[in-house]
Amino acid sequence: MKKIYFSFILMGALTFSSCSMDEAPFGKLDDKTAIQKASDLRDFRNQLYSDMRSITSGSWLYNSDIQMDEFHGLINNGNQIGQFSTGNFTTSDGDITNAWGGCYSIIAKCNSVIENAAKLAGNTSFDETDQIAFKRYDAEAHFVRAYAYFWLADHFCQSYTQTDPTKEASGLPLVTTYNPSGNIGSYPSRSTLETTFTMIEEDMKTAYDGLKAYEASGASDVATLDAPNAGYLSSYAVEAFQARVALVKGDYPTAAKKAEEVIASGKYELTDIADYAKLWTNDEGTEVIYRPVMTPTELGGSTGSAYISDSETSAYYIPTFAVLGMYAENDVRFGTFFKLYKKLEVEGQDYQAYVLNKFPGNTALRTGTTNNIRNMSKVFRLSEMYLIAAEAEARQGNITPANTYLKAFLAKRLEGYEPNDYSANTILSAILEEREKEFIGEGMRMSDIRRLGKGFSRYADHEENPDLNSIIVKAGQSLSYTADDHRLTWPIPKDEIDANPNIKGQQNPGY
């Protein structure tokens, strides 16, 4: 029997995990029949927020982090995430396939929301309140589509700063209309990376303009959108995203401008040292710009499950000795991010080892007496804006403002901090070191290594406790990637190559 493949790109399911591409999943909205009024579109748009909760937590963060240089796998982890830790993933790897397909499923929903928002907006029977809501939903869908395409580009395309972005088939297959189809002739080929980023930027601009207009509308919930810990998107969340994308692209003037606008708004403040631990245990802080909402009945992925356990006796991955050594004694992040397990059990013996405790589980999200290790993701924080502003200014030779942003950041992380100006020769390395320390475990490490063209070598020896060397997975203990290692770009899934004849021959190099 001939095997039939369906491309994820155009056969986007209406729900994140649906298997049937031909039918609307039971209990879910069917956008071709159910979206007839404002509340229908609102309910369908709410699925996009559910998707944002999913793709900003759990394996969407830790797979790439574990692939890099900061963590060692333990020999009793059952090879969990082992293909990333040892660099042995393939074009048929399930996590690779699911990430690709998951993003395109989200993109399909975004396209549907955008099209239905335009359709309903053209119906004069809807009042002004509904019309304002339609424009908001359109803006949010453009944001989420940009986020999904950027996530794909930052994993499945070569780095914008390390390749020719105008090279043919260097970008993503781009789909902007909702049209599930089995017609393989309609499947797109890969665009250039430049075209991919242009679309992402255009979507972000549409999202920004739409959300600014909504914020000026006087709607009842406007005041909550730009408050810290907002669960819905605001124009400031879009600017934070624009700053991140510009940094990855190497567009430093835009990165600085957008980051500095968020900082200058005064809407958010860097978390005080005394409150920093609560930022991670309670998922609330003065610097959180956007945080997808979780509740005990609406949970995202467990980011911490790769690093800790409820019993404090097991872990899949522990930080390397080099990671622990990055933090000074007066750095509030060390005591917040790391915890000493005194009885880490490995093959019947107990060891003492530090674990990454950055995602310890929010007690408000527990579904029973057991800690299910769920935390809300702080997708955009003011700390990122300070470090982006510092780096972008430094790369433009503007050392004075770069120092200003870096010193303001360090004052909120180091007890008894004494301001110190860095020279033009040292400030970039200081900023990049702070990025690694601040965002460990948040899925940014591979993106930074890629855009910087660095490669990496895992620090193999646990010098503080040599006994740990005997329980580390040997295949990944001293793993290294050169700056041009093909594995810094994930492969297009085999299923997608098989399904879409228009991308045959467009696989990433090395696969």
Sequence and secondary structure as in RCSB ss.txt:
>XXXX:A:sequence
MKKIYFSFILMGALTFSSCSMDEAPFGKLDDKTAIQKASDLRDFRNQLYSDMRSITSGSWLYNSDIQMDEFHGLI
NNGNQIGQFSTGNFTTSDGDITNAWGGCYSIIAKCNSVIENAAKLAGNTSFDETDQIAFKRYDAEAHFVRAYAYF
WLADHFCQSYTQTDPTKEASGLPLVTTYNPSGNIGSYPSRSTLETTFTMIEEDMKTAYDGLKAYEASGASDVATL
DAPNAGYLSSYAVEAFQARVALVKGDYPTAAKKAEEVIASGKYELTDIADYAKLWTNDEGTEVIYRPVMTPTELG
GSTGSAYISDSETSAYYIPTFAVLGMYAENDVRFGTFFKLYKKLEVEGQDYQAYVLNKFPGNTALRTGTTNNIRN
MSKVFRLSEMYLIAAEAEARQGNITPANTYLKAFLAKRLEGYEPNDYSANTILSAILEEREKEFIGEGMRMSDIR
RLGKGFSRYADHEENPDLNSIIVKAGQSLSYTADDHRLTWPIPKDEIDANPNIKGQQNPGY
>XXXX:A:secstr
       TTTS  SSTT   SSS  TTS  TTTS  SHHHHHHHHHHHHHHHHHHTSTHHHHHHHHHTTSEEEBT
TSTTTTHHHHTT   TT HHHHHHHHHHHHHHHHHHHHHHHHHHHHT TTS HHHHHHHHHHHHHHHHHHHHHHH
HHHHHHS  GGGS TTSTT S     S      GGG      HHHHHHHHHHHHHHHHHHHHHHHTTT TTHHHH
TSTT SS  HHHHHHHHHHHHHHHT HHHHHHHHHHHHHT S     GGGHHHHHHTS  TTEEE    BTTB  
  SGGGT  TTSS  SEEE HHHHTTS TTBHHHHHHEEEEEEEEETTEEEEEEEE SS   GGG SSSS     
    EEHHHHHHHHHHHHHHTT HHHHHHHHHHHHTTTBTT       TTTHHHHHHHHHHHHHTTTT HHHHHH
HHT  EE     TT GGGGGGB HHHHT EE TT GGGS    HHHHHH GGGTT   TT 
